[in-house]
Amino acid sequence: MMRMIQRIDTDEPPSSSLSQCKRPRRPDGYGPDLQGICRADTCDEGGTPVAKSSTRDKVEGAIDTAAGRILEAFSKLTGNRSAGAKGKAARGRGAGRSAKGRAKSRS
């Protein structure tokens, strides 16, 4: 079964609750139109994308690490090797994010 991809050619303004984003559109015109739509935590009031804070990176890293440990414990209980691999990947991702947060706070 083949999925149909709809081409989006609308230039409607975003809803008033969203900020005006300066991120570029997809060049092919397919997929979701993200122009003008920003999540409040990734863009400032003017719509310019902003980086995450060091504290946020450290917290997200700690959450990923904890989630990875939970997945690995679940894997040991059930014998599900796939969950163990996902847990190990989550722990690695968490360690990387935490390190990134620590590096940001040093500079």
N, C-alpha and C positions, 0 to 999 in steps of 0.2 A: 504494500500500500504506500503510495507516494504522498508526501505532505505538500500541500500548496503553500507557497510563500507569497504573501500579499505585498505588493509594492506600495509604499506609503509616500504620497505626494501632497501632503497637507501642510499648509503654513499657518494653521490656526494658532493663536496665541495661547500660552499655557494658562492654567487656571490661576486665579489670584492668590491662592495659598502657596504656590510654588515660586521660587525666585527665578529670575531670568539668567539662564546658564550660557556661558561662552564656550562650551565644549563643542567641537566640530560634529557635524552630522556624519553618518556613514557615507562614504563616497559612492557606493553603488545604489543608494536609495532604498535598499531592502531592509527589512527588520524593523524593530521598534525605533521610532523617531525620538531620540533623546534630547534633541535641541530644545532648549527652553525649560527642561525639566531637571531640577536639582533636588537631591535630598538635602535637608537642612543641615546635616552634619558634614557635608563634603564641600559646600560652597558658602562664600560669605554673602552679605546682603546684595552686593553688586553682581553676583553670579560668577565670580572668579573662583575656580577650584582651589581649595586650601588643603594643606597637608594635615595629617592626624597629629595630635600632640604625643609627646613621649609617654605621658602617663597612660593615655588611651592604648598605645601600642603595648605597654607593659601589662596592662590589665587584660587585653585581648589575648596576649601570649599566655598569661596564667590560666585563662579560661580554656584555651586550646590544650594546654598541657594537662589540666585536670580532666578534660573530656577524653583525652587520649588514654590516660591512666584508667578511666572508667571503662572505656572500650576494651582495653587489654585485659582487665579483670573479667569482663563479660566473656571475652574470648576463652579465657582459661576455664571458666565455669562450664561453658557450653561446648567447647571444642571447635568453635567457629574460627577457622584460621583467617578468613577474610576480615572479620572484625578486629582480630589482632593486628593485621597489617594496617588497617585504617587507624587504629589506635596509635601505632608506632609513628605513622605519618603525621597524625595530629600532634603528638608530643614533639616531633621535630619542627613542625610549623610553629608551635607555641614557643619553643626555645628560640627559634629565629626571630619571631616577633618581639619577644622579651629583650633579646640582644639588641634589636633595632631600637627599641625604646630606651634602653640604657645608653646606647651610643648617641641618641638625640639629646638626652638630658646632660651629657658631658659637654656637648658643644655649645 
